[in-house]
């Protein structure tokens, strides 16, 4: 073989080897992630699911500003939790460790901007007293301890006006608090309230508390900030409450990564993940994030459908760590966070 042809042949082989190595490095390892078609549908409607402390039931909202429901996982029986008393519509419902429900709902539903004027209520597990006000406003999600009635939340201060677009809350001043829910003469109240994270990390214009871990010493949260080009960057962070130290678990330009349910051991979390490469909300998958500084992010469940805006969101992990529950969503929905069915998948 002439020298020039030999060199060309060797060069081609080298290029092929480099290409194969690059492909091997970028290829996912193990079996492909399952999709919603591998999951079991628990309810054909609803979203924002929450596990009961014993993992036997799931509470969820039928629709934004609708009723709240509970499904018994053994019998699949669904009961309406809020139809027996008047209310202005439920945004979220969560279990407290004592079995009662923590509810996010408006005192007055004044239309699209109601989301910036929500309050916290307690619903007794007996369902005999209706919604009992806790006297606190809240914007977006509430972190609830697995061990005690400890909560963390964000408040818009000063509050938006009733005609101001609710999404302005993400760029207005906010404050963050932790407190306990206790009872006096059988009535719930907020106790030991204190401000936390008085100064946000410079990367965060807004944070949403998500969960406690490390025996309630740390608050894991979603950090929303702006990129140099004016885009939105959502990342996963944690705050050690005693020292007010913040740590970044995952942040990557061009991505949307919002932490949701944390595994019972606290070592990993389910994250809504997608590419933030166009205006509006991205179409989402569900990823697993190892909760350590610069932790690895890997695809857990495929949610995006080619040619469709359907996706999945709001994943939570069962108290025994065996199941992932999530909702069918749609990135084009006018109601951010709206769910169109609850699904359950056995974790590998």
C-alpha positions as CSV (number, residue, x, y, z in Angstrom):
1,X,0.0,0.0,0.0
2,X,1.5,3.4,-1.0
3,X,2.6,5.6,2.0
4,X,-0.1,8.2,1.3
5,X,-2.9,5.7,1.2
6,X,-1.5,4.0,4.4
7,X,-1.5,7.3,6.2
8,X,-5.0,8.0,5.0
9,X,-6.1,4.5,6.1
10,X,-4.5,4.9,9.6
11,X,-6.0,8.4,10.0
12,X,-9.5,7.1,9.2
13,X,-9.1,4.3,11.7
14,X,-8.0,6.8,14.4
15,X,-10.9,9.1,13.6
16,X,-13.3,6.1,13.8
17,X,-11.9,5.1,17.2
18,X,-12.1,8.6,18.6
19,X,-15.7,8.8,17.4
20,X,-16.6,5.5,18.9
21,X,-15.1,6.4,22.2
22,X,-17.0,9.7,22.2
23,X,-20.2,7.9,21.5
24,X,-19.5,5.4,24.2
25,X,-18.9,8.2,26.7
26,X,-22.1,10.1,25.8
27,X,-24.3,7.0,25.6
28,X,-26.5,6.3,28.6
29,X,-25.5,3.2,30.6
30,X,-27.9,0.4,31.5
31,X,-31.5,-0.1,30.2
32,X,-33.3,2.9,28.8
33,X,-35.5,4.9,31.2
34,X,-39.2,3.9,31.3
35,X,-42.0,6.1,30.1
36,X,-45.4,6.8,31.4
37,X,-46.6,3.8,29.4
38,X,-44.8,1.6,32.0
39,X,-46.5,3.3,34.9
40,X,-49.8,2.4,36.6
41,X,-52.5,5.0,36.5
42,X,-53.9,5.6,39.9
43,X,-56.4,8.3,38.9
44,X,-57.4,9.6,35.5
45,X,-57.5,13.2,36.8
46,X,-55.7,15.4,39.3
47,X,-52.2,16.4,40.3
48,X,-49.9,17.6,43.1
49,X,-49.9,14.3,44.9
50,X,-48.6,13.8,48.4
51,X,-48.0,10.5,50.3
52,X,-49.5,9.9,53.7
53,X,-46.9,9.3,56.5
54,X,-47.4,5.5,56.4
55,X,-47.4,5.4,52.5
56,X,-50.8,3.8,52.3
57,X,-52.7,6.7,50.9
58,X,-52.1,9.6,48.5
59,X,-53.8,13.0,48.7
60,X,-54.1,15.1,45.6
61,X,-55.9,18.1,44.1
62,X,-58.6,17.3,41.4
63,X,-57.8,20.5,39.6
64,X,-56.5,24.0,40.4
65,X,-59.0,25.6,42.8
66,X,-61.1,22.5,42.8
67,X,-61.6,19.8,45.6
68,X,-59.0,17.7,47.3
69,X,-59.1,13.9,47.2
70,X,-57.5,10.9,48.8
71,X,-56.9,7.5,47.3
72,X,-56.4,4.3,49.3
73,X,-53.6,2.4,47.5
74,X,-54.8,-1.0,48.8
75,X,-58.4,-0.6,47.7
76,X,-58.1,2.1,45.1
77,X,-61.1,3.8,46.7
78,X,-61.1,7.6,46.2
79,X,-62.8,9.9,48.6
80,X,-63.4,13.7,48.3
81,X,-61.9,15.4,51.3
82,X,-63.3,18.9,50.8
83,X,-66.8,18.6,49.4
84,X,-68.5,18.6,52.9
85,X,-67.8,22.3,53.6
86,X,-67.5,25.6,51.6
87,X,-64.2,26.8,50.3
88,X,-62.7,28.9,47.5
89,X,-60.8,26.2,45.8
90,X,-57.7,24.1,46.8
91,X,-54.3,24.7,45.3
92,X,-52.3,22.1,47.3
93,X,-52.8,19.5,50.0
94,X,-50.1,17.8,52.1
95,X,-50.1,15.5,55.1
96,X,-48.6,16.5,58.4
97,X,-46.7,13.8,60.3
98,X,-49.6,13.8,62.8
99,X,-52.0,12.7,60.0
100,X,-53.8,16.0,59.6
101,X,-53.7,17.9,56.3
102,X,-51.9,21.1,55.5
103,X,-53.9,22.9,52.8
104,X,-53.0,25.9,50.5
105,X,-56.1,27.8,49.4
106,X,-57.4,31.3,48.9
107,X,-59.6,33.1,51.3
108,X,-61.2,34.8,48.3
109,X,-60.8,33.6,44.8
110,X,-60.4,36.8,42.7
111,X,-59.5,35.2,39.4
112,X,-56.1,34.5,37.7
113,X,-54.0,36.4,40.2
114,X,-55.4,34.5,43.2
115,X,-52.2,32.4,43.1
116,X,-50.3,35.3,44.7
117,X,-52.8,35.6,47.5
118,X,-53.0,32.1,49.0
119,X,-53.1,31.2,52.7
120,X,-52.3,28.1,54.8
121,X,-55.1,26.1,56.5
122,X,-55.3,23.0,58.5
123,X,-57.8,20.3,57.7
124,X,-58.5,17.9,60.6
125,X,-58.2,14.2,59.5
126,X,-61.7,13.6,60.9
127,X,-63.0,16.0,58.2
128,X,-65.5,17.3,60.8
129,X,-64.3,21.0,61.2
130,X,-63.6,22.2,57.7
131,X,-60.6,24.4,56.9
132,X,-59.1,26.1,59.9
133,X,-57.0,29.2,59.1
134,X,-53.4,29.3,60.3
135,X,-53.1,33.0,59.7
136,X,-50.2,32.9,57.2
137,X,-49.9,33.7,53.6
138,X,-47.8,31.6,51.3
139,X,-46.5,31.7,47.7
140,X,-45.9,28.4,46.0
141,X,-44.9,25.2,47.8
142,X,-44.4,24.4,51.5
143,X,-41.7,22.1,52.8
144,X,-43.0,19.7,55.5
145,X,-40.8,17.7,57.8
146,X,-41.3,13.9,58.0
147,X,-40.5,13.9,61.7
148,X,-42.6,16.7,63.2
149,X,-45.1,19.4,62.3
150,X,-42.3,21.7,61.0
151,X,-42.8,23.7,57.9
152,X,-41.0,26.2,55.7
153,X,-42.5,28.6,53.2
154,X,-42.0,31.8,51.2
155,X,-44.1,35.0,51.4
156,X,-44.3,37.9,49.0
157,X,-43.6,41.0,51.1
158,X,-45.1,43.5,50.4
159,X,-48.0,41.6,48.9
160,X,-49.0,42.1,45.3
161,X,-52.1,44.1,44.4
162,X,-55.2,42.1,43.4
163,X,-54.8,43.2,39.8
164,X,-51.1,42.6,39.5
165,X,-50.0,39.6,37.4
166,X,-49.3,36.8,39.9
167,X,-46.1,35.9,38.1
168,X,-44.6,39.2,39.2
169,X,-44.1,37.5,42.6
170,X,-41.1,35.7,41.2
171,X,-39.3,39.1,40.8
172,X,-40.6,40.9,43.8
173,X,-39.2,40.9,47.4
174,X,-39.9,37.8,49.4
175,X,-39.2,36.5,52.9
176,X,-38.8,32.9,54.1
177,X,-39.9,31.4,57.4
178,X,-39.9,28.1,59.4
179,X,-42.4,27.4,62.1
180,X,-44.2,24.5,63.8
181,X,-47.9,23.8,63.7
182,X,-49.2,23.1,67.2
183,X,-52.6,23.0,68.9
184,X,-54.1,25.0,71.7
185,X,-57.5,23.9,73.0
186,X,-57.9,21.7,70.0
187,X,-57.3,24.5,67.5
188,X,-54.2,24.7,65.3
189,X,-51.8,27.6,65.4
190,X,-48.4,28.6,64.1
191,X,-45.7,28.5,66.8
192,X,-42.0,29.3,67.0
193,X,-42.0,31.2,63.7
194,X,-38.7,32.6,62.6
195,X,-37.2,34.1,59.5
196,X,-34.6,32.1,57.5
197,X,-32.3,32.9,54.6
198,X,-32.7,36.7,55.1
199,X,-30.3,37.2,52.2
200,X,-30.7,34.9,49.2
201,X,-27.7,33.6,47.3
202,X,-26.8,35.9,44.4
203,X,-27.9,33.2,41.9
204,X,-31.4,33.2,43.3
205,X,-34.1,35.8,42.7
206,X,-36.7,33.5,44.3
207,X,-36.6,30.2,46.1
208,X,-39.3,27.6,46.7
209,X,-38.8,25.4,49.8
210,X,-39.2,21.8,49.0
211,X,-38.1,19.4,51.7
212,X,-36.1,19.0,54.9
213,X,-33.3,16.5,55.4
214,X,-30.5,15.7,57.8
215,X,-32.9,15.5,60.7
216,X,-34.5,18.8,59.7
217,X,-31.1,20.6,59.8
218,X,-31.2,21.4,56.1
219,X,-33.8,22.8,53.8
220,X,-33.6,21.7,50.1
221,X,-35.0,24.2,47.7
222,X,-35.4,25.3,44.1
223,X,-33.5,28.4,43.1
224,X,-34.8,30.6,40.3
225,X,-32.5,33.1,38.7
226,X,-31.8,34.9,35.5
227,X,-29.0,34.2,33.1
228,X,-26.7,36.9,31.6
229,X,-28.9,36.8,28.5
230,X,-32.1,37.3,30.4
231,X,-33.2,33.6,30.4
232,X,-34.5,31.7,33.4
233,X,-32.3,29.2,35.2
234,X,-33.8,26.9,37.8
235,X,-31.4,24.8,39.9
236,X,-31.3,22.7,43.1
237,X,-29.7,24.0,46.3
238,X,-29.8,23.4,50.0
239,X,-29.5,25.6,53.1
240,X,-28.0,24.5,56.5
241,X,-30.4,26.4,58.7
242,X,-28.2,26.8,61.8
243,X,-25.3,28.4,59.9
244,X,-27.3,29.8,56.9
245,X,-24.8,28.1,54.6
246,X,-26.0,27.4,51.0
247,X,-24.8,24.7,48.7
248,X,-25.4,24.1,45.1
249,X,-26.4,20.5,44.2
250,X,-27.1,21.0,40.5
251,X,-27.0,24.0,38.2
252,X,-26.4,23.9,34.4
253,X,-27.0,26.6,31.9
254,X,-29.7,25.9,29.4
255,X,-31.5,23.5,31.7
256,X,-34.6,23.5,33.9
257,X,-34.0,21.5,37.0
258,X,-36.7,21.8,39.8
259,X,-36.4,19.6,42.8
260,X,-39.5,17.9,44.0
261,X,-39.8,14.7,46.1
262,X,-36.8,13.6,48.2
263,X,-36.0,10.0,49.0
264,X,-36.7,8.9,52.6
265,X,-32.9,8.6,53.3
266,X,-32.3,12.0,51.9
267,X,-29.5,10.9,49.6
268,X,-31.2,11.7,46.3
269,X,-34.2,13.6,45.0
270,X,-36.6,13.4,42.1
271,X,-36.2,16.5,39.8
272,X,-38.3,17.9,37.0
273,X,-35.7,18.2,34.3
274,X,-35.8,19.6,30.8
275,X,-34.0,21.9,28.3
276,X,-34.7,25.6,28.8
277,X,-34.1,26.5,25.2
278,X,-37.2,28.4,24.3
279,X,-39.6,30.9,25.9
280,X,-42.1,29.5,28.4
281,X,-42.0,26.3,30.4
282,X,-39.9,23.5,29.0
283,X,-41.3,20.0,28.3
284,X,-40.2,17.9,31.3
285,X,-38.8,14.4,32.1
286,X,-38.1,13.2,35.6
287,X,-34.5,12.8,36.7
288,X,-32.7,11.5,39.7
289,X,-30.2,13.8,41.4
290,X,-27.7,12.6,43.9
291,X,-27.9,15.2,46.8
292,X,-24.2,16.1,47.1
293,X,-22.4,19.1,45.8
294,X,-22.2,18.8,42.1
295,X,-24.2,15.6,42.3
296,X,-24.9,13.4,39.2
297,X,-28.2,13.9,37.4
298,X,-29.6,10.9,35.5
299,X,-32.9,10.3,33.6
300,X,-35.4,8.4,35.7
301,X,-38.7,8.5,33.7
302,X,-39.2,9.8,30.1
303,X,-42.0,12.3,30.0
304,X,-41.6,14.2,26.7
305,X,-43.5,13.0,23.7
306,X,-42.2,14.0,20.2
307,X,-44.6,16.3,18.5
308,X,-46.6,16.9,21.6
309,X,-46.5,19.2,24.6
310,X,-47.5,16.4,27.0
311,X,-45.0,15.7,29.7
312,X,-44.8,14.6,33.4
313,X,-44.1,16.5,36.6
314,X,-44.4,16.8,40.4
315,X,-42.7,13.5,41.3
316,X,-42.7,12.3,44.9
317,X,-41.1,9.2,46.5
318,X,-42.9,6.9,48.8
319,X,-41.9,6.7,52.5
320,X,-40.4,3.2,51.9
321,X,-38.4,4.5,48.9
322,X,-39.9,1.9,46.6
323,X,-42.3,3.9,44.5
324,X,-42.3,7.1,42.4
325,X,-45.6,8.9,41.9
326,X,-46.0,11.7,39.4
327,X,-48.6,13.5,37.3
328,X,-49.3,13.8,33.6
329,X,-48.8,17.4,32.7
330,X,-48.8,19.6,29.6
331,X,-46.2,22.4,29.1
332,X,-48.7,24.4,27.1
333,X,-51.3,24.5,29.9
334,X,-52.5,27.9,31.0
335,X,-52.4,26.7,34.6
336,X,-48.8,26.1,35.6
337,X,-48.5,22.9,37.6
338,X,-51.9,21.5,36.6
339,X,-52.2,17.7,36.6
340,X,-54.2,15.5,34.3
341,X,-53.8,12.2,36.1
342,X,-51.8,10.5,38.8
343,X,-49.3,7.6,38.0
344,X,-47.2,5.2,40.0
345,X,-44.0,3.5,39.0
346,X,-41.9,0.9,40.8
347,X,-38.3,2.3,41.3
348,X,-35.4,0.1,40.1
